[in-house]
Each structure stands twice: as structure tokens, then as C-alpha cells.
């Protein structure tokens, strides 16, 4: 729940799509990566964000719906 709110706040602040990598601190632990990824999946399920990638190997982008 806390991570979900953190992601939504970041997207609201940026007011545009952001790179998936921006969700993680530089030295993120495995636990932080897992919790963040699960929060992203929950937000997609709730239809609050959209995830897209322009082409293979390009940056994965996240945008608010």
C-alpha cells in the first residue's frame, strides 16, 4: 500500500511517463525490488497506470491512466 502510493505520487509529480528504472533506488535490495514490482502489478490491475515499451530492448515506460 505504501509503495503503491509512492509510485502514484511520483507519477503525479512528474506529470508524464517515467522509465521503469526510476522506481528503484540505485542500491535497491532484492526485497525493495520485489515490493516495487508487486506494487506496479497491483496498479496495472487497478487500471491506474499503463506500462509500455516502444520496441524490444527499449526502456519500459510507466504512465498514469
C-alpha positions as CSV (number, residue, x, y, z in Angstrom):
1,X,0.0,0.0,0.0
2,X,2.8,2.4,0.9
3,X,4.7,1.6,-2.2
4,X,1.6,2.0,-4.4
5,X,1.1,5.5,-3.0
6,X,4.8,6.3,-3.5
7,X,4.6,5.3,-7.2
8,X,1.4,7.3,-7.8
9,X,2.9,10.3,-6.1
10,X,6.0,10.1,-8.3
11,X,3.9,9.9,-11.5
12,X,1.7,12.8,-10.3
13,X,4.8,14.9,-9.6
14,X,6.4,14.1,-13.0
15,X,3.1,14.5,-14.8
16,X,4.3,12.3,-17.7
17,X,5.6,8.8,-18.3
18,X,8.7,7.7,-16.4
19,X,11.2,5.0,-17.0
20,X,10.6,1.8,-15.1
21,X,14.2,2.1,-13.6
22,X,13.3,5.3,-11.9
23,X,11.1,3.4,-9.4
24,X,14.2,1.8,-7.8
25,X,16.9,3.4,-5.7
26,X,20.5,2.9,-7.0
27,X,21.4,0.2,-4.4
28,X,17.9,-1.4,-4.1
29,X,17.8,-4.6,-2.2
30,X,16.1,-7.7,-3.6
31,X,13.2,-7.0,-1.2
32,X,12.7,-3.5,-2.4
33,X,12.7,-4.6,-6.0
34,X,10.1,-7.3,-5.3
35,X,7.8,-5.0,-3.3
36,X,8.1,-2.3,-6.0
37,X,7.4,-4.8,-8.8
38,X,4.3,-6.1,-7.0
39,X,3.1,-2.6,-6.4
40,X,3.4,-1.9,-10.2
41,X,1.4,-5.1,-10.9
42,X,-1.3,-4.0,-8.5
43,X,-1.5,-0.6,-10.1
44,X,-1.9,-2.1,-13.5
45,X,-4.6,-4.4,-12.2
46,X,-6.4,-1.4,-10.7
47,X,-6.1,0.3,-14.1
48,X,-4.3,3.3,-12.5
49,X,-1.1,3.0,-14.6
50,X,-0.1,1.8,-18.0
51,X,3.1,0.1,-18.9
52,X,4.6,0.2,-22.4
53,X,7.7,-0.4,-24.4
54,X,8.2,1.1,-27.9
55,X,10.4,-1.7,-29.2
56,X,12.4,-4.7,-27.9
57,X,15.2,-3.6,-25.6
58,X,13.9,-0.1,-25.3
59,X,13.2,1.4,-21.9
60,X,10.0,0.2,-20.2
61,X,7.8,3.3,-19.5
62,X,5.1,3.8,-16.9
63,X,2.4,6.4,-17.3
64,X,-0.7,7.3,-15.3
65,X,-4.0,6.4,-16.9
